[in-house]
Amino acid sequence: MSSSDDTSQATDAGRRSRKRRNSLLLLLAAGLVVFAAAAGGLYYALRPVTLRIAVGPPGSDDLKLIQAMGHAFAHDRSAVRLSPVTTEGATESLALLGAAKADLAVARADLNMPADAETVAIVRKNVVVLWSPSGLRGKGSKKHPTAKISSIEDLAGHRVGIIGRTQANVALLQVILTESGVAPDKVAVKQFGTSEIAEMAGDPAIDAFMAVGPLDSKITAEALEATARARGEPKFLPVDVSDAIALRHPLYESEEIPGSVFNSKPAWPDDKVDTVSVSHLIVARKALSETTVGALARQLFAIRQSLAKEVPGAAHIRKPDTDKDAELPVHAGAAAYIDGTERTFLERYSDYFWFAILVLSGLGSAGAWSRHYLRRDEAERYTVHRDKVLDLISKVRVAETPEELLAMQHEVDGVLRETLAAYDDGAIEEEDLSAFGLVLDQFHHAVAERRAAIGASEPELPRMRAR
């Protein structure tokens, strides 16, 4: 073989080596891109989500509870964090939720909820407490004074002092009066702020009082003590129609006030009292991610007991009823956590994984087709080279001189180099290369037989080397 042939082979070998090196670099770059994409997707899926929660008014127990929850979530590095948005009250909180300026809100269930608001958790149950003063005992009198108002029916023609400025309390009293057979317009109402309890207790125009809050409410306890000092022992007014109210107004529930819950000596009340309650809720927009709300509910109920040590009101947090006919539906994410039907990470994203696999498979197939299409000329040349070797086999059998055989061998050497280069480039498959090897073996046999026939010596023949 001449020096020019050696140079050509060295050039082809160098070109194949560079191509293999470039292919490895390309594969490495593709692997890095896939790794970066996977890492980015994992970070996006697992990054903490911060939810805006509207709550108020400033200084309220609700705000303190939400702030404590937010601190606990941040301390535990939870998947969901809270960012309180302080408002003037529940009405403004719900307005922000309806305008999508907040993701969550804390409000009473009987307020005007946005159409897409759904329950996440029950913060507490607000119980209606109605009472009238019995009057102060006169000096030297041994007779216990008797309350002029002993039932809700007796409220007609009298004035009720309501603690709290929200109109929801007035609407609730009107429901109780109506269901009890008392026309609401026959009962006068005056509302007092939570800082005006002493003024309310000393107002002689007030004949009965109403508070709405949890049974351990400091405000309710303070109001009872203040009215007892100013007007005499409280006479608790039972809501005898509490079951009917709960049936006709699903936002309210029938409840009982246990005996002695407000005071033991003397017992306030001296026996259980029927009443109604309304839930105080954390609500979320329906559009909020089920996964996010499920994680929020899981975190909330996991820290509830420990949080109660810092904020006593946290002990009242309860899971909502997940019945589908509930007046206020439970968010699907919270319902999945409560019912134990949450999906795992793989269950949630399995469709995406399969879709990604199908896309990658399709891209791979498309890439292979494109590679073959772009290198179709090389594939066609392979067919031409194979046919050329077959033609040379026929010529070998009629060759007259060793020089003719050697020239044909040199020609086959060139064909072999181009075929191997096409294989390295991916233009032909391994099956094609095997077929070419069979044709090359036939060429070798034909050359050997012809040399023997014309009595020529046997030079070294080109062979397919293992790759």
One Martini backbone bead per residue (centre of mass of N, CA, C, O) as a GRO file, in nm:
protein
  467
    1MET     BB    1   0.098   0.035   0.021
    2SER     BB    2   0.084   0.356  -0.009
    3SER     BB    3   0.144   0.663   0.134
    4SER     BB    4  -0.129   0.788   0.044
    5ASP     BB    5  -0.301   0.571   0.180
    6ASP     BB    6  -0.201   0.620   0.468
    7THR     BB    7  -0.292   0.914   0.484
    8SER     BB    8  -0.592   0.859   0.432
    9GLN     BB    9  -0.635   0.674   0.677
   10ALA     BB   10  -0.547   0.879   0.891
   11THR     BB   11  -0.761   1.089   0.823
   12ASP     BB   12  -1.008   0.908   0.876
   13ALA     BB   13  -0.941   0.841   1.171
   14GLY     BB   14  -0.944   1.132   1.272
   15ARG     BB   15  -1.234   1.195   1.191
   16ARG     BB   16  -1.366   0.973   1.364
   17SER     BB   17  -1.252   1.068   1.635
   18ARG     BB   18  -1.385   1.349   1.632
   19LYS     BB   19  -1.675   1.248   1.614
   20ARG     BB   20  -1.676   1.089   1.875
   21ARG     BB   21  -1.603   1.330   2.055
   22ASN     BB   22  -1.846   1.506   1.972
   23SER     BB   23  -2.062   1.305   2.060
   24LEU     BB   24  -1.987   1.300   2.359
   25LEU     BB   25  -2.026   1.603   2.407
   26LEU     BB   26  -2.321   1.608   2.322
   27LEU     BB   27  -2.419   1.404   2.533
   28LEU     BB   28  -2.326   1.565   2.778
   29ALA     BB   29  -2.494   1.818   2.719
   30ALA     BB   30  -2.767   1.676   2.723
   31GLY     BB   31  -2.744   1.572   3.014
   32LEU     BB   32  -2.722   1.854   3.145
   33VAL     BB   33  -2.993   1.958   3.047
   34VAL     BB   34  -3.169   1.741   3.180
   35PHE     BB   35  -3.072   1.791   3.468
   36ALA     BB   36  -3.154   2.089   3.484
   37ALA     BB   37  -3.453   2.041   3.427
   38ALA     BB   38  -3.506   1.851   3.666
   39ALA     BB   39  -3.410   2.042   3.889
   40GLY     BB   40  -3.606   2.270   3.822
   41GLY     BB   41  -3.867   2.106   3.855
   42LEU     BB   42  -3.817   2.023   4.150
   43TYR     BB   43  -3.799   2.308   4.266
   44TYR     BB   44  -4.078   2.401   4.173
   45ALA     BB   45  -4.242   2.171   4.326
   46LEU     BB   46  -4.082   2.224   4.630
   47ARG     BB   47  -4.139   2.499   4.676
   48PRO     BB   48  -4.245   2.739   4.858
   49VAL     BB   49  -4.573   2.855   4.949
   50THR     BB   50  -4.727   3.175   4.948
   51LEU     BB   51  -5.003   3.292   5.139
   52ARG     BB   52  -5.265   3.510   5.138
   53ILE     BB   53  -5.417   3.635   5.449
   54ALA     BB   54  -5.717   3.761   5.550
   55VAL     BB   55  -5.719   3.965   5.855
   56GLY     BB   56  -5.940   4.073   6.133
   57PRO     BB   57  -5.861   4.297   6.330
   58PRO     BB   58  -5.652   4.470   6.490
   59GLY     BB   59  -5.566   4.268   6.775
   60SER     BB   60  -5.696   4.014   6.723
   61ASP     BB   61  -5.728   3.679   6.761
   62ASP     BB   62  -5.707   3.607   6.464
   63LEU     BB   63  -5.438   3.747   6.406
   64LYS     BB   64  -5.270   3.599   6.619
   65LEU     BB   65  -5.315   3.317   6.504
   66ILE     BB   66  -5.197   3.362   6.218
   67GLN     BB   67  -4.918   3.457   6.308
   68ALA     BB   68  -4.846   3.194   6.456
   69MET     BB   69  -4.870   3.013   6.211
   70GLY     BB   70  -4.657   3.154   6.035
   71HIS     BB   71  -4.417   3.105   6.229
   72ALA     BB   72  -4.437   2.795   6.237
   73PHE     BB   73  -4.398   2.741   5.934
   74ALA     BB   74  -4.122   2.881   5.911
   75HIS     BB   75  -3.972   2.715   6.128
   76ASP     BB   76  -4.046   2.430   5.972
   77ARG     BB   77  -4.027   2.461   5.665
   78SER     BB   78  -4.275   2.465   5.503
   79ALA     BB   79  -4.451   2.440   5.205
   80VAL     BB   80  -4.642   2.643   5.356
   81ARG     BB   81  -4.706   2.989   5.371
   82LEU     BB   82  -4.777   3.298   5.555
   83SER     BB   83  -4.941   3.622   5.463
   84PRO     BB   84  -5.060   3.869   5.630
   85VAL     BB   85  -5.369   4.064   5.582
   86THR     BB   86  -5.467   4.346   5.722
   87THR     BB   87  -5.789   4.425   5.850
   88GLU     BB   88  -6.103   4.560   5.969
   89GLY     BB   89  -6.240   4.279   5.876
   90ALA     BB   90  -6.427   4.029   5.741
   91THR     BB   91  -6.548   4.190   5.506
   92GLU     BB   92  -6.276   4.279   5.383
   93SER     BB   93  -6.154   3.998   5.353
   94LEU     BB   94  -6.367   3.896   5.145
   95ALA     BB   95  -6.314   4.114   4.933
   96LEU     BB   96  -6.022   4.026   4.874
   97LEU     BB   97  -6.092   3.741   4.787
   98GLY     BB   98  -6.289   3.819   4.551
   99ALA     BB   99  -6.039   4.001   4.414
  100ALA     BB  100  -5.765   3.828   4.438
  101LYS     BB  101  -5.587   3.965   4.697
  102ALA     BB  102  -5.644   3.679   4.820
  103ASP     BB  103  -5.630   3.333   4.918
  104LEU     BB  104  -5.729   3.398   5.210
  105ALA     BB  105  -5.978   3.379   5.486
  106VAL     BB  106  -6.129   3.524   5.784
  107ALA     BB  107  -6.466   3.405   5.867
  108ARG     BB  108  -6.790   3.402   5.880
  109ALA     BB  109  -7.041   3.201   5.747
  110ASP     BB  110  -7.280   3.445   5.749
  111LEU     BB  111  -7.147   3.586   5.539
  112ASN     BB  112  -7.062   3.734   5.233
  113MET     BB  113  -6.966   3.517   5.017
  114PRO     BB  114  -6.791   3.423   4.778
  115ALA     BB  115  -6.854   3.209   4.519
  116ASP     BB  116  -6.540   3.070   4.548
  117ALA     BB  117  -6.570   2.987   4.841
  118GLU     BB  118  -6.378   2.761   5.057
  119THR     BB  119  -6.320   2.532   5.292
  120VAL     BB  120  -6.053   2.443   5.531
  121ALA     BB  121  -6.133   2.556   5.830
  122ILE     BB  122  -6.220   2.554   6.173
  123VAL     BB  123  -6.158   2.780   6.415
  124ARG     BB  124  -6.461   2.814   6.530
  125LYS     BB  125  -6.740   2.841   6.760
  126ASN     BB  126  -7.011   3.058   6.766
  127VAL     BB  127  -7.198   3.143   7.047
  128VAL     BB  128  -7.512   3.210   7.160
  129VAL     BB  129  -7.571   3.466   7.415
  130LEU     BB  130  -7.859   3.500   7.623
  131TRP     BB  131  -7.957   3.774   7.849
  132SER     BB  132  -8.089   3.879   8.167
  133PRO     BB  133  -8.158   4.080   8.424
  134SER     BB  134  -8.261   4.042   8.771
  135GLY     BB  135  -8.153   4.236   8.964
  136LEU     BB  136  -8.116   4.410   9.247
  137ARG     BB  137  -8.088   4.389   9.573
  138GLY     BB  138  -8.221   4.518   9.831
  139LYS     BB  139  -8.190   4.666  10.116
  140GLY     BB  140  -8.267   4.402  10.344
  141SER     BB  141  -8.337   4.200  10.134
  142LYS     BB  142  -8.433   3.840  10.089
  143LYS     BB  143  -8.525   3.866   9.806
  144HIS     BB  144  -8.512   3.738   9.504
  145PRO     BB  145  -8.470   3.845   9.212
  146THR     BB  146  -8.663   3.883   8.907
  147ALA     BB  147  -8.682   3.840   8.589
  148LYS     BB  148  -8.864   3.990   8.332
  149ILE     BB  149  -8.687   3.807   8.135
  150SER     BB  150  -8.723   3.441   8.044
  151SER     BB  151  -8.767   3.477   7.729
  152ILE     BB  152  -8.788   3.542   7.398
  153GLU     BB  153  -9.089   3.626   7.395
  154ASP     BB  154  -9.030   3.876   7.603
  155LEU     BB  155  -8.879   4.082   7.394
  156ALA     BB  156  -9.117   4.222   7.327
  157GLY     BB  157  -9.068   4.569   7.363
  158HIS     BB  158  -8.756   4.556   7.370
  159ARG     BB  159  -8.402   4.586   7.446
  160VAL     BB  160  -8.096   4.494   7.274
  161GLY     BB  161  -7.766   4.422   7.356
  162ILE     BB  162  -7.490   4.415   7.125
  163ILE     BB  163  -7.194   4.258   7.073
  164GLY     BB  164  -7.089   4.416   6.815
  165ARG     BB  165  -7.086   4.570   6.481
  166THR     BB  166  -7.196   4.349   6.325
  167GLN     BB  167  -7.468   4.258   6.120
  168ALA     BB  168  -7.469   3.952   6.176
  169ASN     BB  169  -7.589   3.966   6.465
  170VAL     BB  170  -7.859   4.090   6.388
  171ALA     BB  171  -7.947   3.868   6.188
  172LEU     BB  172  -7.942   3.641   6.400
  173LEU     BB  173  -8.156   3.756   6.589
  174GLN     BB  174  -8.383   3.762   6.377
  175VAL     BB  175  -8.396   3.459   6.339
  176ILE     BB  176  -8.465   3.385   6.630
  177LEU     BB  177  -8.724   3.552   6.650
  178THR     BB  178  -8.882   3.433   6.415
  179GLU     BB  179  -8.868   3.127   6.511
  180SER     BB  180  -9.006   3.226   6.800
  181GLY     BB  181  -9.251   3.439   6.720
  182VAL     BB  182  -9.093   3.717   6.678
  183ALA     BB  183  -9.097   4.030   6.580
  184PRO     BB  184  -8.827   4.215   6.495
  185ASP     BB  185  -8.978   4.507   6.511
  186LYS     BB  186  -9.033   4.462   6.838
  187VAL     BB  187  -8.711   4.483   6.855
  188ALA     BB  188  -8.462   4.651   6.991
  189VAL     BB  189  -8.132   4.775   6.882
  190LYS     BB  190  -7.793   4.778   7.032
  191GLN     BB  191  -7.463   4.854   6.961
  192PHE     BB  192  -7.139   4.731   7.081
  193GLY     BB  193  -6.833   4.746   7.157
  194THR     BB  194  -6.576   4.572   7.314
  195SER     BB  195  -6.510   4.859   7.474
  196GLU     BB  196  -6.846   4.894   7.578
  197ILE     BB  197  -6.946   4.717   7.822
  198ALA     BB  198  -6.992   4.912   8.059
  199GLU     BB  199  -7.200   5.086   7.912
  200MET     BB  200  -7.406   4.861   7.863
  201ALA     BB  201  -7.449   4.768   8.163
  202GLY     BB  202  -7.547   5.080   8.250
  203ASP     BB  203  -7.794   5.065   8.059
  204PRO     BB  204  -8.136   5.096   8.130
  205ALA     BB  205  -8.251   5.038   7.828
  206ILE     BB  206  -8.144   4.759   7.869
  207ASP     BB  207  -8.295   4.420   7.884
  208ALA     BB  208  -8.080   4.271   7.699
  209PHE     BB  209  -7.832   4.025   7.593
  210MET     BB  210  -7.563   3.978   7.335
  211ALA     BB  211  -7.339   3.708   7.243
  212VAL     BB  212  -7.065   3.617   7.004
  213GLY     BB  213  -6.882   3.317   7.085
  214PRO     BB  214  -6.687   3.148   7.249
  215LEU     BB  215  -6.712   2.992   7.554
  216ASP     BB  216  -6.407   3.124   7.628
  217SER     BB  217  -6.477   3.412   7.614
  218LYS     BB  218  -6.375   3.712   7.746
  219ILE     BB  219  -6.605   3.895   7.655
  220THR     BB  220  -6.843   3.736   7.768
  221ALA     BB  221  -6.743   3.723   8.061
  222GLU     BB  222  -6.728   4.032   8.103
  223ALA     BB  223  -7.028   4.090   8.046
  224LEU     BB  224  -7.151   3.921   8.273
  225GLU     BB  225  -7.005   4.065   8.508
  226ALA     BB  226  -7.102   4.353   8.448
  227THR     BB  227  -7.411   4.298   8.463
  228ALA     BB  228  -7.413   4.177   8.747
  229ARG     BB  229  -7.315   4.435   8.894
  230ALA     BB  230  -7.533   4.640   8.766
  231ARG     BB  231  -7.816   4.421   8.732
  232GLY     BB  232  -7.751   4.132   8.799
  233GLU     BB  233  -7.823   3.829   8.755
  234PRO     BB  234  -7.821   3.603   8.504
  235LYS     BB  235  -8.067   3.523   8.250
  236PHE     BB  236  -8.097   3.259   8.052
  237LEU     BB  237  -8.188   3.229   7.705
  238PRO     BB  238  -8.344   3.001   7.533
  239VAL     BB  239  -8.325   2.820   7.216
  240ASP     BB  240  -8.581   2.614   7.138
  241VAL     BB  241  -8.538   2.645   6.799
  242SER     BB  242  -8.255   2.532   6.706
  243ASP     BB  243  -8.329   2.298   6.514
  244ALA     BB  244  -8.494   2.467   6.312
  245ILE     BB  245  -8.271   2.661   6.236
  246ALA     BB  246  -8.072   2.445   6.124
  247LEU     BB  247  -8.270   2.346   5.903
  248ARG     BB  248  -8.333   2.638   5.761
  249HIS     BB  249  -8.021   2.730   5.849
  250PRO     BB  250  -7.725   2.585   5.762
  251LEU     BB  251  -7.518   2.799   5.893
  252TYR     BB  252  -7.651   2.685   6.142
  253GLU     BB  253  -7.632   2.548   6.481
  254SER     BB  254  -7.698   2.330   6.716
  255GLU     BB  255  -7.669   2.407   7.072
  256GLU     BB  256  -7.488   2.384   7.393
  257ILE     BB  257  -7.482   2.517   7.718
  258PRO     BB  258  -7.310   2.452   7.973
  259GLY     BB  259  -7.295   2.419   8.289
  260SER     BB  260  -7.081   2.648   8.445
  261VAL     BB  261  -6.898   2.778   8.211
  262PHE     BB  262  -6.879   3.088   8.333
  263ASN     BB  263  -6.961   2.978   8.630
  264SER     BB  264  -6.974   2.823   8.956
  265LYS     BB  265  -6.992   3.076   9.180
  266PRO     BB  266  -7.226   3.096   9.052
  267ALA     BB  267  -7.409   2.933   8.820
  268TRP     BB  268  -7.312   2.983   8.468
  269PRO     BB  269  -7.527   2.819   8.421
  270ASP     BB  270  -7.739   2.595   8.603
  271ASP     BB  271  -7.788   2.485   8.306
  272LYS     BB  272  -7.852   2.382   8.024
  273VAL     BB  273  -7.850   2.557   7.697
  274ASP     BB  274  -8.015   2.642   7.426
  275THR     BB  275  -7.869   2.700   7.097
  276VAL     BB  276  -7.659   2.873   6.864
  277SER     BB  277  -7.426   2.846   6.585
  278VAL     BB  278  -7.122   2.979   6.426
  279SER     BB  279  -6.877   2.961   6.200
  280HIS     BB  280  -6.525   2.999   6.192
  281LEU     BB  281  -6.320   3.060   5.903
  282ILE     BB  282  -6.116   2.912   5.654
  283VAL     BB  283  -6.086   3.046   5.332
  284ALA     BB  284  -6.083   2.964   4.977
  285ARG     BB  285  -6.007   2.959   4.667
  286LYS     BB  286  -6.092   2.736   4.428
  287ALA     BB  287  -5.828   2.785   4.241
  288LEU     BB  288  -5.665   2.664   4.440
  289SER     BB  289  -5.448   2.437   4.494
  290GLU     BB  290  -5.485   2.123   4.611
  291THR     BB  291  -5.200   2.074   4.714
  292THR     BB  292  -5.175   2.331   4.885
  293VAL     BB  293  -5.426   2.291   5.068
  294GLY     BB  294  -5.347   2.014   5.175
  295ALA     BB  295  -5.084   2.111   5.309
  296LEU     BB  296  -5.213   2.319   5.495
  297ALA     BB  297  -5.396   2.128   5.654
  298ARG     BB  298  -5.172   1.942   5.757
  299GLN     BB  299  -5.013   2.158   5.911
  300LEU     BB  300  -5.235   2.269   6.096
  301PHE     BB  301  -5.310   1.988   6.243
  302ALA     BB  302  -5.014   1.933   6.344
  303ILE     BB  303  -4.993   2.224   6.527
  304ARG     BB  304  -5.239   2.275   6.709
  305GLN     BB  305  -5.145   2.188   6.995
  306SER     BB  306  -4.883   2.358   7.013
  307LEU     BB  307  -5.029   2.632   6.952
  308ALA     BB  308  -5.213   2.642   7.214
  309LYS     BB  309  -4.979   2.738   7.407
  310GLU     BB  310  -4.975   3.029   7.270
  311VAL     BB  311  -5.282   2.998   7.143
  312PRO     BB  312  -5.573   2.901   7.273
  313GLY     BB  313  -5.761   2.915   7.012
  314ALA     BB  314  -5.635   2.660   6.861
  315ALA     BB  315  -5.813   2.437   7.006
  316HIS     BB  316  -6.076   2.495   6.806
  317ILE     BB  317  -5.971   2.357   6.575
  318ARG     BB  318  -6.138   2.215   6.285
  319LYS     BB  319  -6.284   1.989   6.087
  320PRO     BB  320  -6.466   1.975   5.823
  321ASP     BB  321  -6.740   1.894   5.651
  322THR     BB  322  -6.744   1.676   5.348
  323ASP     BB  323  -7.011   1.711   5.254
  324LYS     BB  324  -7.169   1.787   4.952
  325ASP     BB  325  -7.431   1.942   5.105
  326ALA     BB  326  -7.291   2.174   5.200
  327GLU     BB  327  -7.320   2.507   5.219
  328LEU     BB  328  -7.001   2.502   5.251
  329PRO     BB  329  -6.767   2.400   5.070
  330VAL     BB  330  -6.496   2.199   5.046
  331HIS     BB  331  -6.195   2.191   4.963
  332ALA     BB  332  -6.044   1.951   4.781
  333GLY     BB  333  -5.775   1.946   4.938
  334ALA     BB  334  -5.895   1.920   5.226
  335ALA     BB  335  -6.073   1.672   5.171
  336ALA     BB  336  -5.843   1.477   5.099
  337TYR     BB  337  -5.709   1.488   5.376
  338ILE     BB  338  -5.952   1.410   5.556
  339ASP     BB  339  -6.026   1.138   5.375
  340GLY     BB  340  -5.752   1.005   5.263
  341THR     BB  341  -5.714   1.097   4.921
  342GLU     BB  342  -5.438   1.161   4.869
  343ARG     BB  343  -5.191   1.216   4.643
  344THR     BB  344  -4.909   1.138   4.531
  345PHE     BB  345  -4.653   1.246   4.350
  346LEU     BB  346  -4.681   1.024   4.131
  347GLU     BB  347  -4.989   1.048   4.094
  348ARG     BB  348  -4.994   1.348   4.007
  349TYR     BB  349  -4.732   1.311   3.778
  350SER     BB  350  -4.761   1.062   3.588
  351ASP     BB  351  -4.872   1.191   3.329
  352TYR     BB  352  -4.620   1.365   3.280
  353PHE     BB  353  -4.417   1.140   3.261
  354TRP     BB  354  -4.544   0.989   3.022
  355PHE     BB  355  -4.540   1.229   2.834
  356ALA     BB  356  -4.233   1.268   2.838
  357ILE     BB  357  -4.164   0.990   2.728
  358LEU     BB  358  -4.317   1.021   2.461
  359VAL     BB  359  -4.167   1.270   2.365
  360LEU     BB  360  -3.881   1.151   2.370
  361SER     BB  361  -3.944   0.919   2.182
  362GLY     BB  362  -4.033   1.096   1.946
  363LEU     BB  363  -3.771   1.257   1.925
  364GLY     BB  364  -3.591   1.014   1.870
  365SER     BB  365  -3.732   0.922   1.613
  366ALA     BB  366  -3.703   1.191   1.466
  367GLY     BB  367  -3.395   1.202   1.480
  368ALA     BB  368  -3.339   0.942   1.325
  369TRP     BB  369  -3.487   1.021   1.069
  370SER     BB  370  -3.327   1.280   1.017
  371ARG     BB  371  -3.053   1.147   0.995
  372HIS     BB  372  -3.126   0.967   0.753
  373TYR     BB  373  -3.221   1.192   0.567
  374LEU     BB  374  -2.955   1.365   0.570
  375ARG     BB  375  -2.791   1.067   0.498
  376ARG     BB  376  -2.898   0.939   0.226
  377ASP     BB  377  -2.650   0.961   0.044
  378GLU     BB  378  -2.473   0.762   0.205
  379ALA     BB  379  -2.668   0.523   0.183
  380GLU     BB  380  -2.660   0.512  -0.125
  381ARG     BB  381  -2.353   0.465  -0.144
  382TYR     BB  382  -2.356   0.192  -0.013
  383THR     BB  383  -2.507   0.051  -0.239
  384VAL     BB  384  -2.303   0.118  -0.456
  385HIS     BB  385  -2.060  -0.022  -0.318
  386ARG     BB  386  -2.176  -0.304  -0.307
  387ASP     BB  387  -2.224  -0.332  -0.611
  388LYS     BB  388  -1.930  -0.284  -0.688
  389VAL     BB  389  -1.814  -0.538  -0.553
  390LEU     BB  390  -1.984  -0.735  -0.712
  391ASP     BB  391  -1.862  -0.652  -0.986
  392LEU     BB  392  -1.566  -0.722  -0.909
  393ILE     BB  393  -1.605  -1.024  -0.883
  394SER     BB  394  -1.648  -1.066  -1.185
  395LYS     BB  395  -1.369  -0.946  -1.272
  396VAL     BB  396  -1.182  -1.136  -1.118
  397ARG     BB  397  -1.255  -1.405  -1.285
  398VAL     BB  398  -1.105  -1.243  -1.560
  399ALA     BB  399  -0.837  -1.198  -1.473
  400GLU     BB  400  -0.481  -1.195  -1.594
  401THR     BB  401  -0.342  -1.019  -1.364
  402PRO     BB  402  -0.207  -0.911  -1.068
  403GLU     BB  403  -0.250  -0.610  -1.119
  404GLU     BB  404  -0.556  -0.617  -1.145
  405LEU     BB  405  -0.612  -0.725  -0.861
  406LEU     BB  406  -0.470  -0.495  -0.706
  407ALA     BB  407  -0.647  -0.266  -0.812
  408MET     BB  408  -0.912  -0.382  -0.697
  409GLN     BB  409  -0.820  -0.379  -0.401
  410HIS     BB  410  -0.778  -0.073  -0.381
  411GLU     BB  411  -1.072  -0.006  -0.444
  412VAL     BB  412  -1.189  -0.159  -0.198
  413ASP     BB  413  -1.049   0.006   0.017
  414GLY     BB  414  -1.205   0.269  -0.041
  415VAL     BB  415  -1.487   0.152   0.006
  416LEU     BB  416  -1.439   0.069   0.301
  417ARG     BB  417  -1.382   0.346   0.418
  418GLU     BB  418  -1.659   0.476   0.341
  419THR     BB  419  -1.834   0.271   0.494
  420LEU     BB  420  -1.717   0.322   0.779
  421ALA     BB  421  -1.786   0.623   0.783
  422ALA     BB  422  -2.094   0.585   0.754
  423TYR     BB  423  -2.119   0.427   1.020
  424ASP     BB  424  -2.006   0.649   1.211
  425ASP     BB  425  -2.241   0.858   1.112
  426GLY     BB  426  -2.519   0.676   1.088
  427ALA     BB  427  -2.614   0.598   0.788
  428ILE     BB  428  -2.561   0.305   0.884
  429GLU     BB  429  -2.608  -0.007   0.990
  430GLU     BB  430  -2.500  -0.302   1.120
  431GLU     BB  431  -2.644  -0.479   0.909
  432ASP     BB  432  -2.509  -0.347   0.665
  433LEU     BB  433  -2.219  -0.414   0.749
  434SER     BB  434  -2.256  -0.722   0.741
  435ALA     BB  435  -2.331  -0.741   0.443
  436PHE     BB  436  -2.067  -0.621   0.343
  437GLY     BB  437  -1.886  -0.844   0.463
  438LEU     BB  438  -1.989  -1.071   0.279
  439VAL     BB  439  -1.902  -0.942   0.014
  440LEU     BB  440  -1.598  -0.919   0.090
  441ASP     BB  441  -1.548  -1.222   0.123
  442GLN     BB  442  -1.613  -1.292  -0.170
  443PHE     BB  443  -1.384  -1.126  -0.286
  444HIS     BB  444  -1.152  -1.276  -0.150
  445HIS     BB  445  -1.210  -1.552  -0.271
  446ALA     BB  446  -1.189  -1.468  -0.566
  447VAL     BB  447  -0.895  -1.372  -0.555
  448ALA     BB  448  -0.768  -1.631  -0.455
  449GLU     BB  449  -0.861  -1.812  -0.690
  450ARG     BB  450  -0.732  -1.642  -0.921
  451ARG     BB  451  -0.440  -1.660  -0.829
  452ALA     BB  452  -0.425  -1.964  -0.847
  453ALA     BB  453  -0.495  -1.980  -1.152
  454ILE     BB  454  -0.238  -1.775  -1.239
  455GLY     BB  455   0.008  -1.810  -1.025
  456ALA     BB  456  -0.005  -1.609  -0.793
  457SER     BB  457   0.070  -1.441  -0.531
  458GLU     BB  458  -0.020  -1.379  -0.181
  459PRO     BB  459  -0.144  -1.106  -0.058
  460GLU     BB  460  -0.261  -0.879   0.149
  461LEU     BB  461  -0.585  -0.858   0.267
  462PRO     BB  462  -0.863  -0.695   0.319
  463ARG     BB  463  -1.030  -0.644   0.637
  464MET     BB  464  -1.270  -0.673   0.874
  465ARG     BB  465  -1.272  -0.497   1.162
  466ALA     BB  466  -1.310  -0.479   1.475
  467ARG     BB  467  -1.518  -0.217   1.653
   0.00000   0.00000   0.00000
